[in-house]
Amino acid sequence: MCDASDYAVGAVLGQRIEKHFWPIHYASKTMNQVEANYTTTEKEMLAVVYAFKKFRSCLIMNKSIVYTDHPALKYLFAKKDAKALLLRWILLLQEFDFKVIDTRGAENYAADHFSRLKNPYENIFDPKEINETFPLESLNKVAHKDP
């Protein structure tokens, strides 16, 4: 499963056993400034390329299925006049034996969570405002666990 958002890509390596998907490995990464400016199709393709690079040792000699919520990817692999970046990625993926299946976003839940960051460029080391005023009733409940 692969998914992309405005800031990140996510992927889940798994296997299907008796109609149930069992995850093996999760991966995600935030995009750099250049990747964040990609079109939606380029971002979704970036997620697929990232997944195959990340899980290469598991996928290289095996048949695999890519589940994505972006139906255009299914037809992109047959297209001959795409952008140079997309063609380069298609060439990279030709060493793998896979097919692309488009799913609804609701069915792509595992990869969807990895790609949904609010603001990954926010500095976590910036000072945060801390609310230090608590009513005495709240502190009493925390300290004594009143029923």
mmCIF file of the C-alpha atoms, coordinates in Angstrom:
data_MODEL
# 
_entry.id   MODEL 
# 
loop_
_atom_site.group_PDB 
_atom_site.id 
_atom_site.type_symbol 
_atom_site.label_atom_id 
_atom_site.label_alt_id 
_atom_site.label_comp_id 
_atom_site.label_asym_id 
_atom_site.label_entity_id 
_atom_site.label_seq_id 
_atom_site.pdbx_PDB_ins_code 
_atom_site.Cartn_x 
_atom_site.Cartn_y 
_atom_site.Cartn_z 
_atom_site.occupancy 
_atom_site.B_iso_or_equiv 
_atom_site.pdbx_formal_charge 
_atom_site.auth_seq_id 
_atom_site.auth_comp_id 
_atom_site.auth_asym_id 
_atom_site.auth_atom_id 
_atom_site.pdbx_PDB_model_num 
ATOM 1   C CA . MET A 1 1   ? 0.000   0.000   0.000   1.00 0.00 ? 1   MET A CA 1 
ATOM 2   C CA . CYS A 1 2   ? 1.273   3.456   -0.881  1.00 0.00 ? 2   CYS A CA 1 
ATOM 3   C CA . ASP A 1 3   ? -0.057  6.929   -0.254  1.00 0.00 ? 3   ASP A CA 1 
ATOM 4   C CA . ALA A 1 4   ? 1.089   10.535  -0.469  1.00 0.00 ? 4   ALA A CA 1 
ATOM 5   C CA . SER A 1 5   ? -0.061  13.807  1.039   1.00 0.00 ? 5   SER A CA 1 
ATOM 6   C CA . ASP A 1 6   ? 1.146   17.381  0.687   1.00 0.00 ? 6   ASP A CA 1 
ATOM 7   C CA . TYR A 1 7   ? 4.077   16.773  3.039   1.00 0.00 ? 7   TYR A CA 1 
ATOM 8   C CA . ALA A 1 8   ? 4.840   13.045  3.273   1.00 0.00 ? 8   ALA A CA 1 
ATOM 9   C CA . VAL A 1 9   ? 4.699   9.629   1.641   1.00 0.00 ? 9   VAL A CA 1 
ATOM 10  C CA . GLY A 1 10  ? 3.862   6.373   3.348   1.00 0.00 ? 10  GLY A CA 1 
ATOM 11  C CA . ALA A 1 11  ? 4.029   2.702   2.467   1.00 0.00 ? 11  ALA A CA 1 
ATOM 12  C CA . VAL A 1 12  ? 3.166   -0.619  4.046   1.00 0.00 ? 12  VAL A CA 1 
ATOM 13  C CA . LEU A 1 13  ? 4.757   -3.912  3.039   1.00 0.00 ? 13  LEU A CA 1 
ATOM 14  C CA . GLY A 1 14  ? 2.460   -6.792  3.822   1.00 0.00 ? 14  GLY A CA 1 
ATOM 15  C CA . GLN A 1 15  ? 1.091   -10.079 2.656   1.00 0.00 ? 15  GLN A CA 1 
ATOM 16  C CA . ARG A 1 16  ? -2.427  -11.269 2.120   1.00 0.00 ? 16  ARG A CA 1 
ATOM 17  C CA . ILE A 1 17  ? -3.305  -14.490 3.910   1.00 0.00 ? 17  ILE A CA 1 
ATOM 18  C CA . GLU A 1 18  ? -6.857  -15.815 3.572   1.00 0.00 ? 18  GLU A CA 1 
ATOM 19  C CA . LYS A 1 19  ? -8.274  -12.435 2.478   1.00 0.00 ? 19  LYS A CA 1 
ATOM 20  C CA . HIS A 1 20  ? -6.647  -10.602 5.410   1.00 0.00 ? 20  HIS A CA 1 
ATOM 21  C CA . PHE A 1 21  ? -3.806  -8.132  4.979   1.00 0.00 ? 21  PHE A CA 1 
ATOM 22  C CA . TRP A 1 22  ? -0.959  -8.734  7.440   1.00 0.00 ? 22  TRP A CA 1 
ATOM 23  C CA . PRO A 1 23  ? 1.577   -5.889  7.643   1.00 0.00 ? 23  PRO A CA 1 
ATOM 24  C CA . ILE A 1 24  ? 5.257   -6.796  7.712   1.00 0.00 ? 24  ILE A CA 1 
ATOM 25  C CA . HIS A 1 25  ? 6.939   -3.401  7.612   1.00 0.00 ? 25  HIS A CA 1 
ATOM 26  C CA . TYR A 1 26  ? 5.869   0.250   7.718   1.00 0.00 ? 26  TYR A CA 1 
ATOM 27  C CA . ALA A 1 27  ? 7.778   3.142   6.163   1.00 0.00 ? 27  ALA A CA 1 
ATOM 28  C CA . SER A 1 28  ? 7.228   6.858   5.733   1.00 0.00 ? 28  SER A CA 1 
ATOM 29  C CA . LYS A 1 29  ? 9.194   10.002  5.063   1.00 0.00 ? 29  LYS A CA 1 
ATOM 30  C CA . THR A 1 30  ? 8.577   13.695  4.838   1.00 0.00 ? 30  THR A CA 1 
ATOM 31  C CA . MET A 1 31  ? 9.136   15.344  1.499   1.00 0.00 ? 31  MET A CA 1 
ATOM 32  C CA . ASN A 1 32  ? 11.811  17.942  0.958   1.00 0.00 ? 32  ASN A CA 1 
ATOM 33  C CA . GLN A 1 33  ? 10.899  21.376  -0.418  1.00 0.00 ? 33  GLN A CA 1 
ATOM 34  C CA . VAL A 1 34  ? 11.289  20.284  -4.050  1.00 0.00 ? 34  VAL A CA 1 
ATOM 35  C CA . GLU A 1 35  ? 9.172   17.141  -3.632  1.00 0.00 ? 35  GLU A CA 1 
ATOM 36  C CA . ALA A 1 36  ? 6.465   19.135  -1.845  1.00 0.00 ? 36  ALA A CA 1 
ATOM 37  C CA . ASN A 1 37  ? 5.990   21.134  -5.073  1.00 0.00 ? 37  ASN A CA 1 
ATOM 38  C CA . TYR A 1 38  ? 5.266   18.011  -7.168  1.00 0.00 ? 38  TYR A CA 1 
ATOM 39  C CA . THR A 1 39  ? 1.844   17.475  -8.705  1.00 0.00 ? 39  THR A CA 1 
ATOM 40  C CA . THR A 1 40  ? -0.487  14.975  -7.038  1.00 0.00 ? 40  THR A CA 1 
ATOM 41  C CA . THR A 1 41  ? 0.362   12.269  -9.572  1.00 0.00 ? 41  THR A CA 1 
ATOM 42  C CA . GLU A 1 42  ? 4.093   12.845  -9.076  1.00 0.00 ? 42  GLU A CA 1 
ATOM 43  C CA . LYS A 1 43  ? 3.666   12.628  -5.293  1.00 0.00 ? 43  LYS A CA 1 
ATOM 44  C CA . GLU A 1 44  ? 1.736   9.360   -5.566  1.00 0.00 ? 44  GLU A CA 1 
ATOM 45  C CA . MET A 1 45  ? 4.389   7.977   -7.913  1.00 0.00 ? 45  MET A CA 1 
ATOM 46  C CA . LEU A 1 46  ? 7.072   9.133   -5.464  1.00 0.00 ? 46  LEU A CA 1 
ATOM 47  C CA . ALA A 1 47  ? 5.333   7.036   -2.795  1.00 0.00 ? 47  ALA A CA 1 
ATOM 48  C CA . VAL A 1 48  ? 5.516   3.952   -5.039  1.00 0.00 ? 48  VAL A CA 1 
ATOM 49  C CA . VAL A 1 49  ? 9.178   4.551   -5.892  1.00 0.00 ? 49  VAL A CA 1 
ATOM 50  C CA . TYR A 1 50  ? 9.985   5.131   -2.216  1.00 0.00 ? 50  TYR A CA 1 
ATOM 51  C CA . ALA A 1 51  ? 8.240   1.882   -1.262  1.00 0.00 ? 51  ALA A CA 1 
ATOM 52  C CA . PHE A 1 52  ? 10.094  -0.182  -3.856  1.00 0.00 ? 52  PHE A CA 1 
ATOM 53  C CA . LYS A 1 53  ? 13.445  1.338   -2.881  1.00 0.00 ? 53  LYS A CA 1 
ATOM 54  C CA . LYS A 1 54  ? 12.741  0.798   0.815   1.00 0.00 ? 54  LYS A CA 1 
ATOM 55  C CA . PHE A 1 55  ? 11.507  -2.796  0.443   1.00 0.00 ? 55  PHE A CA 1 
ATOM 56  C CA . ARG A 1 56  ? 13.709  -3.746  -2.534  1.00 0.00 ? 56  ARG A CA 1 
ATOM 57  C CA . SER A 1 57  ? 15.226  -6.842  -0.928  1.00 0.00 ? 57  SER A CA 1 
ATOM 58  C CA . CYS A 1 58  ? 11.768  -8.305  -0.298  1.00 0.00 ? 58  CYS A CA 1 
ATOM 59  C CA . LEU A 1 59  ? 10.246  -7.387  -3.658  1.00 0.00 ? 59  LEU A CA 1 
ATOM 60  C CA . ILE A 1 60  ? 13.016  -7.903  -6.221  1.00 0.00 ? 60  ILE A CA 1 
ATOM 61  C CA . MET A 1 61  ? 12.246  -11.510 -7.235  1.00 0.00 ? 61  MET A CA 1 
ATOM 62  C CA . ASN A 1 62  ? 8.610   -11.703 -6.158  1.00 0.00 ? 62  ASN A CA 1 
ATOM 63  C CA . LYS A 1 63  ? 5.307   -10.764 -7.723  1.00 0.00 ? 63  LYS A CA 1 
ATOM 64  C CA . SER A 1 64  ? 3.663   -7.936  -5.872  1.00 0.00 ? 64  SER A CA 1 
ATOM 65  C CA . ILE A 1 65  ? 0.603   -5.725  -5.917  1.00 0.00 ? 65  ILE A CA 1 
ATOM 66  C CA . VAL A 1 66  ? 0.626   -1.973  -5.313  1.00 0.00 ? 66  VAL A CA 1 
ATOM 67  C CA . TYR A 1 67  ? -2.562  -0.659  -3.725  1.00 0.00 ? 67  TYR A CA 1 
ATOM 68  C CA . THR A 1 68  ? -3.007  3.065   -4.242  1.00 0.00 ? 68  THR A CA 1 
ATOM 69  C CA . ASP A 1 69  ? -5.874  5.537   -4.012  1.00 0.00 ? 69  ASP A CA 1 
ATOM 70  C CA . HIS A 1 70  ? -4.725  7.389   -7.141  1.00 0.00 ? 70  HIS A CA 1 
ATOM 71  C CA . PRO A 1 71  ? -6.249  5.661   -10.216 1.00 0.00 ? 71  PRO A CA 1 
ATOM 72  C CA . ALA A 1 72  ? -4.054  7.560   -12.696 1.00 0.00 ? 72  ALA A CA 1 
ATOM 73  C CA . LEU A 1 73  ? -1.004  5.533   -11.618 1.00 0.00 ? 73  LEU A CA 1 
ATOM 74  C CA . LYS A 1 74  ? -2.551  2.409   -13.096 1.00 0.00 ? 74  LYS A CA 1 
ATOM 75  C CA . TYR A 1 75  ? -2.495  3.934   -16.579 1.00 0.00 ? 75  TYR A CA 1 
ATOM 76  C CA . LEU A 1 76  ? 0.734   5.884   -16.189 1.00 0.00 ? 76  LEU A CA 1 
ATOM 77  C CA . PHE A 1 77  ? 2.885   2.788   -16.676 1.00 0.00 ? 77  PHE A CA 1 
ATOM 78  C CA . ALA A 1 78  ? 1.507   2.289   -20.198 1.00 0.00 ? 78  ALA A CA 1 
ATOM 79  C CA . LYS A 1 79  ? 1.919   5.944   -21.165 1.00 0.00 ? 79  LYS A CA 1 
ATOM 80  C CA . LYS A 1 80  ? 4.850   6.800   -23.424 1.00 0.00 ? 80  LYS A CA 1 
ATOM 81  C CA . ASP A 1 81  ? 4.739   10.607  -23.386 1.00 0.00 ? 81  ASP A CA 1 
ATOM 82  C CA . ALA A 1 82  ? 4.862   11.415  -19.667 1.00 0.00 ? 82  ALA A CA 1 
ATOM 83  C CA . LYS A 1 83  ? 7.181   13.931  -18.006 1.00 0.00 ? 83  LYS A CA 1 
ATOM 84  C CA . ALA A 1 84  ? 10.868  13.037  -17.844 1.00 0.00 ? 84  ALA A CA 1 
ATOM 85  C CA . LEU A 1 85  ? 10.736  12.576  -14.062 1.00 0.00 ? 85  LEU A CA 1 
ATOM 86  C CA . LEU A 1 86  ? 7.861   10.100  -14.291 1.00 0.00 ? 86  LEU A CA 1 
ATOM 87  C CA . LEU A 1 87  ? 9.523   8.215   -17.155 1.00 0.00 ? 87  LEU A CA 1 
ATOM 88  C CA . ARG A 1 88  ? 12.714  7.924   -15.114 1.00 0.00 ? 88  ARG A CA 1 
ATOM 89  C CA . TRP A 1 89  ? 10.753  6.463   -12.201 1.00 0.00 ? 89  TRP A CA 1 
ATOM 90  C CA . ILE A 1 90  ? 8.939   4.052   -14.523 1.00 0.00 ? 90  ILE A CA 1 
ATOM 91  C CA . LEU A 1 91  ? 12.314  2.837   -15.784 1.00 0.00 ? 91  LEU A CA 1 
ATOM 92  C CA . LEU A 1 92  ? 13.492  2.335   -12.196 1.00 0.00 ? 92  LEU A CA 1 
ATOM 93  C CA . LEU A 1 93  ? 10.430  0.218   -11.438 1.00 0.00 ? 93  LEU A CA 1 
ATOM 94  C CA . GLN A 1 94  ? 10.767  -2.030  -14.492 1.00 0.00 ? 94  GLN A CA 1 
ATOM 95  C CA . GLU A 1 95  ? 13.010  -4.448  -12.603 1.00 0.00 ? 95  GLU A CA 1 
ATOM 96  C CA . PHE A 1 96  ? 10.070  -5.362  -10.359 1.00 0.00 ? 96  PHE A CA 1 
ATOM 97  C CA . ASP A 1 97  ? 7.147   -7.643  -11.203 1.00 0.00 ? 97  ASP A CA 1 
ATOM 98  C CA . PHE A 1 98  ? 4.049   -5.845  -9.928  1.00 0.00 ? 98  PHE A CA 1 
ATOM 99  C CA . LYS A 1 99  ? 0.604   -4.642  -10.840 1.00 0.00 ? 99  LYS A CA 1 
ATOM 100 C CA . VAL A 1 100 ? -1.197  -1.537  -9.642  1.00 0.00 ? 100 VAL A CA 1 
ATOM 101 C CA . ILE A 1 101 ? -4.671  -1.772  -8.130  1.00 0.00 ? 101 ILE A CA 1 
ATOM 102 C CA . ASP A 1 102 ? -6.542  1.390   -7.270  1.00 0.00 ? 102 ASP A CA 1 
ATOM 103 C CA . THR A 1 103 ? -8.530  1.350   -4.041  1.00 0.00 ? 103 THR A CA 1 
ATOM 104 C CA . ARG A 1 104 ? -10.751 3.841   -2.329  1.00 0.00 ? 104 ARG A CA 1 
ATOM 105 C CA . GLY A 1 105 ? -9.013  6.036   0.211   1.00 0.00 ? 105 GLY A CA 1 
ATOM 106 C CA . ALA A 1 106 ? -10.960 4.383   3.029   1.00 0.00 ? 106 ALA A CA 1 
ATOM 107 C CA . GLU A 1 107 ? -9.493  0.982   2.114   1.00 0.00 ? 107 GLU A CA 1 
ATOM 108 C CA . ASN A 1 108 ? -5.948  2.335   2.020   1.00 0.00 ? 108 ASN A CA 1 
ATOM 109 C CA . TYR A 1 109 ? -6.033  3.138   5.730   1.00 0.00 ? 109 TYR A CA 1 
ATOM 110 C CA . ALA A 1 110 ? -2.625  1.791   6.763   1.00 0.00 ? 110 ALA A CA 1 
ATOM 111 C CA . ALA A 1 111 ? -0.553  3.866   4.345   1.00 0.00 ? 111 ALA A CA 1 
ATOM 112 C CA . ASP A 1 112 ? -2.959  6.775   4.674   1.00 0.00 ? 112 ASP A CA 1 
ATOM 113 C CA . HIS A 1 113 ? -2.004  7.365   8.314   1.00 0.00 ? 113 HIS A CA 1 
ATOM 114 C CA . PHE A 1 114 ? 1.686   7.659   7.508   1.00 0.00 ? 114 PHE A CA 1 
ATOM 115 C CA . SER A 1 115 ? 1.183   10.369  4.956   1.00 0.00 ? 115 SER A CA 1 
ATOM 116 C CA . ARG A 1 116 ? -1.145  12.578  7.034   1.00 0.00 ? 116 ARG A CA 1 
ATOM 117 C CA . LEU A 1 117 ? 1.076   15.022  8.859   1.00 0.00 ? 117 LEU A CA 1 
ATOM 118 C CA . LYS A 1 118 ? -0.285  18.421  9.876   1.00 0.00 ? 118 LYS A CA 1 
ATOM 119 C CA . ASN A 1 119 ? 2.881   20.481  9.455   1.00 0.00 ? 119 ASN A CA 1 
ATOM 120 C CA . PRO A 1 120 ? 6.141   18.540  9.274   1.00 0.00 ? 120 PRO A CA 1 
ATOM 121 C CA . TYR A 1 121 ? 8.197   21.687  8.788   1.00 0.00 ? 121 TYR A CA 1 
ATOM 122 C CA . GLU A 1 122 ? 7.244   23.038  12.202  1.00 0.00 ? 122 GLU A CA 1 
ATOM 123 C CA . ASN A 1 123 ? 10.272  23.248  14.455  1.00 0.00 ? 123 ASN A CA 1 
ATOM 124 C CA . ILE A 1 124 ? 9.686   20.976  17.433  1.00 0.00 ? 124 ILE A CA 1 
ATOM 125 C CA . PHE A 1 125 ? 12.391  22.770  19.416  1.00 0.00 ? 125 PHE A CA 1 
ATOM 126 C CA . ASP A 1 126 ? 10.612  26.139  19.363  1.00 0.00 ? 126 ASP A CA 1 
ATOM 127 C CA . PRO A 1 127 ? 9.405   27.148  22.831  1.00 0.00 ? 127 PRO A CA 1 
ATOM 128 C CA . LYS A 1 128 ? 5.805   26.119  23.432  1.00 0.00 ? 128 LYS A CA 1 
ATOM 129 C CA . GLU A 1 129 ? 3.314   27.922  25.597  1.00 0.00 ? 129 GLU A CA 1 
ATOM 130 C CA . ILE A 1 130 ? 2.488   25.916  28.716  1.00 0.00 ? 130 ILE A CA 1 
ATOM 131 C CA . ASN A 1 131 ? -0.720  26.445  30.630  1.00 0.00 ? 131 ASN A CA 1 
ATOM 132 C CA . GLU A 1 132 ? 0.295   26.460  34.290  1.00 0.00 ? 132 GLU A CA 1 
ATOM 133 C CA . THR A 1 133 ? -3.012  27.584  35.754  1.00 0.00 ? 133 THR A CA 1 
ATOM 134 C CA . PHE A 1 134 ? -5.108  24.627  36.858  1.00 0.00 ? 134 PHE A CA 1 
ATOM 135 C CA . PRO A 1 135 ? -8.201  24.782  39.027  1.00 0.00 ? 135 PRO A CA 1 
ATOM 136 C CA . LEU A 1 136 ? -7.669  23.088  42.385  1.00 0.00 ? 136 LEU A CA 1 
ATOM 137 C CA . GLU A 1 137 ? -10.486 20.629  41.623  1.00 0.00 ? 137 GLU A CA 1 
ATOM 138 C CA . SER A 1 138 ? -8.589  19.309  38.585  1.00 0.00 ? 138 SER A CA 1 
ATOM 139 C CA . LEU A 1 139 ? -5.384  18.865  40.549  1.00 0.00 ? 139 LEU A CA 1 
ATOM 140 C CA . ASN A 1 140 ? -7.265  17.099  43.330  1.00 0.00 ? 140 ASN A CA 1 
ATOM 141 C CA . LYS A 1 141 ? -8.847  14.647  40.856  1.00 0.00 ? 141 LYS A CA 1 
ATOM 142 C CA . VAL A 1 142 ? -5.484  13.863  39.312  1.00 0.00 ? 142 VAL A CA 1 
ATOM 143 C CA . ALA A 1 143 ? -3.781  13.405  42.674  1.00 0.00 ? 143 ALA A CA 1 
ATOM 144 C CA . HIS A 1 144 ? -6.479  11.311  44.356  1.00 0.00 ? 144 HIS A CA 1 
ATOM 145 C CA . LYS A 1 145 ? -8.390  9.724   41.441  1.00 0.00 ? 145 LYS A CA 1 
ATOM 146 C CA . ASP A 1 146 ? -11.801 10.605  42.838  1.00 0.00 ? 146 ASP A CA 1 
ATOM 147 C CA . PRO A 1 147 ? -14.569 8.350   41.479  1.00 0.00 ? 147 PRO A CA 1 
# 
